[in-house]
């Protein structure tokens, strides 16, 4: 059906307006307005849904953009290399002087801690080539060249002599030194290199195997995988100590990110979770070292954080994930909510349809963040005092504004949903005003999750 026929059908459905009395006309207008409001709400919902779907696809798009950027960078490197190769040698006179010299990045001084080897090139002449006079020291020109010593393998032969007593034939020999992996071929330096290459530089084991083969060392991928597993067992006490240190904090940041996991045998992937628990009290003036503990689970059930934090007592700053709710029931773990999540909901609304309510909410939240920026690094007592004096009035005003605004909105609208999200967690959101140790948001955990998940979109984890 074309647009003209559809419009004509709607017009034929209208009653005879000339025959209606004023009350009937008023009722008809109100009905039409109600229908328009309903459609406007549906349009807002669809716009917000589209924005959220775009955000869901942002990751893959970002990966594509990242690949495109890398290709452009490679092309730029080729062009710059070709341009440098085409430049005349220093001994050749330049025939054309360009007024537009090629801009080069400023040369930075080389780090002073690098080892230096001095090579002195002294004149071979002992007397002046013009008059035969004696040459004396006038000065010197010094330039530095950065050199690279390629990494290389070496074999450490451990020899343990056996000594025998001439009287009783007692044999004396020192014990063999411990190895990171029992009866393993790899030394600690090589194991560390394999682990850093895999997890920090995101270099898969099969590529490492190819690199080592170019140096004449045949190390199969399966051998490297055994080393990774053995190193994991060796490092388990260190991981346990890190866990104890993190969970001994009075306040934790918690988060989780999805992890693609390969299921051996069928070539398919499933989604696991990487849980992040962060100890970082530097914003509150603490000198304690920050640390993060990661834990893996095959799914996102609430039983996993319950097991991870079964012995923890303190403050947990996290998002609104329902799986955390059971942790707060006993009262041993106090919930601190995240203003970044509240802000994100209003930000999505503003991006979708420029909602004036969302804009005002963002401006009010920005005022609170401005105060936090000023007091970062101060002691908990100072932060609590300043927040009570400056942040609390803003929070009380915002709560009253949210309630008054909510009363004027349809409960089905997305703006109302964002307001209800904030009001439903208000006690946990304003906890940071009562406790100077608490942060306004959970960004510490989000940052740590990003660090742990940097390579997750480049390769999958084996179950």
Secondary structure as the mmCIF struct_conf table of DSSP 4:
data_model
#
loop_
_struct_conf.conf_type_id
_struct_conf.id
_struct_conf.beg_label_comp_id
_struct_conf.beg_label_asym_id
_struct_conf.beg_label_seq_id
_struct_conf.end_label_comp_id
_struct_conf.end_label_asym_id
_struct_conf.end_label_seq_id
HELX_RH_AL_P HELX_RH_AL_P1 UNK A 3 UNK A 13
BEND BEND1 UNK A 14 UNK A 14
HELX_RH_3T_P HELX_RH_3T_P1 UNK A 17 UNK A 19
HELX_RH_AL_P HELX_RH_AL_P2 UNK A 22 UNK A 56
TURN_TY1_P TURN_TY1_P1 UNK A 57 UNK A 57
HELX_RH_AL_P HELX_RH_AL_P3 UNK A 58 UNK A 86
BEND BEND2 UNK A 87 UNK A 87
HELX_LH_PP_P HELX_LH_PP_P1 UNK A 88 UNK A 89
TURN_TY1_P TURN_TY1_P2 UNK A 90 UNK A 91
BEND BEND3 UNK A 92 UNK A 92
HELX_LH_PP_P HELX_LH_PP_P2 UNK A 93 UNK A 94
BEND BEND4 UNK A 95 UNK A 95
BEND BEND5 UNK A 99 UNK A 100
HELX_LH_PP_P HELX_LH_PP_P3 UNK A 101 UNK A 103
HELX_LH_PP_P HELX_LH_PP_P4 UNK A 105 UNK A 111
TURN_TY1_P TURN_TY1_P3 UNK A 112 UNK A 113
BEND BEND6 UNK A 114 UNK A 114
BEND BEND7 UNK A 124 UNK A 124
BEND BEND8 UNK A 126 UNK A 126
STRN STRN1 UNK A 127 UNK A 127
TURN_TY1_P TURN_TY1_P4 UNK A 129 UNK A 131
HELX_LH_PP_P HELX_LH_PP_P5 UNK A 133 UNK A 133
STRN STRN2 UNK A 134 UNK A 134
HELX_LH_PP_P HELX_LH_PP_P6 UNK A 135 UNK A 135
STRN STRN3 UNK A 163 UNK A 164
TURN_TY1_P TURN_TY1_P5 UNK A 166 UNK A 168
STRN STRN4 UNK A 171 UNK A 172
HELX_LH_PP_P HELX_LH_PP_P7 UNK A 174 UNK A 178
BEND BEND9 UNK A 180 UNK A 181
TURN_TY1_P TURN_TY1_P6 UNK A 182 UNK A 183
BEND BEND10 UNK A 185 UNK A 185
HELX_RH_AL_P HELX_RH_AL_P4 UNK A 188 UNK A 199
TURN_TY1_P TURN_TY1_P7 UNK A 200 UNK A 200
BEND BEND11 UNK A 201 UNK A 201
HELX_RH_AL_P HELX_RH_AL_P5 UNK A 205 UNK A 214
TURN_TY1_P TURN_TY1_P8 UNK A 215 UNK A 216
HELX_RH_AL_P HELX_RH_AL_P6 UNK A 221 UNK A 247
TURN_TY1_P TURN_TY1_P9 UNK A 248 UNK A 248
BEND BEND12 UNK A 249 UNK A 250
STRN STRN5 UNK A 251 UNK A 262
TURN_TY1_P TURN_TY1_P10 UNK A 264 UNK A 266
STRN STRN6 UNK A 269 UNK A 279
HELX_RH_3T_P HELX_RH_3T_P2 UNK A 282 UNK A 284
TURN_TY1_P TURN_TY1_P11 UNK A 285 UNK A 285
BEND BEND13 UNK A 288 UNK A 288
HELX_LH_PP_P HELX_LH_PP_P8 UNK A 289 UNK A 290
STRN STRN7 UNK A 291 UNK A 297
BEND BEND14 UNK A 298 UNK A 299
HELX_RH_AL_P HELX_RH_AL_P7 UNK A 302 UNK A 308
TURN_TY1_P TURN_TY1_P12 UNK A 309 UNK A 311
STRN STRN8 UNK A 314 UNK A 317
HELX_RH_3T_P HELX_RH_3T_P3 UNK A 322 UNK A 328
BEND BEND15 UNK A 329 UNK A 332
STRN STRN9 UNK A 333 UNK A 336
HELX_RH_AL_P HELX_RH_AL_P8 UNK A 339 UNK A 353
HELX_RH_AL_P HELX_RH_AL_P9 UNK A 356 UNK A 375
TURN_TY1_P TURN_TY1_P13 UNK A 376 UNK A 377
BEND BEND16 UNK A 378 UNK A 378
HELX_RH_AL_P HELX_RH_AL_P10 UNK A 380 UNK A 386
HELX_RH_PI_P HELX_RH_PI_P1 UNK A 387 UNK A 391
HELX_RH_AL_P HELX_RH_AL_P11 UNK A 392 UNK A 406
TURN_TY1_P TURN_TY1_P14 UNK A 407 UNK A 408
BEND BEND17 UNK A 409 UNK A 409
TURN_TY1_P TURN_TY1_P15 UNK A 411 UNK A 412
BEND BEND18 UNK A 413 UNK A 413
HELX_RH_AL_P HELX_RH_AL_P12 UNK A 414 UNK A 424
TURN_TY1_P TURN_TY1_P16 UNK A 425 UNK A 425
HELX_RH_AL_P HELX_RH_AL_P13 UNK A 426 UNK A 429
BEND BEND19 UNK A 430 UNK A 430
HELX_RH_AL_P HELX_RH_AL_P14 UNK A 431 UNK A 434
TURN_TY1_P TURN_TY1_P17 UNK A 436 UNK A 437
BEND BEND20 UNK A 438 UNK A 438
BEND BEND21 UNK A 440 UNK A 441
HELX_RH_AL_P HELX_RH_AL_P15 UNK A 443 UNK A 452
TURN_TY1_P TURN_TY1_P18 UNK A 453 UNK A 458
BEND BEND22 UNK A 459 UNK A 459
HELX_LH_PP_P HELX_LH_PP_P9 UNK A 460 UNK A 460
STRN STRN10 UNK A 461 UNK A 462
#
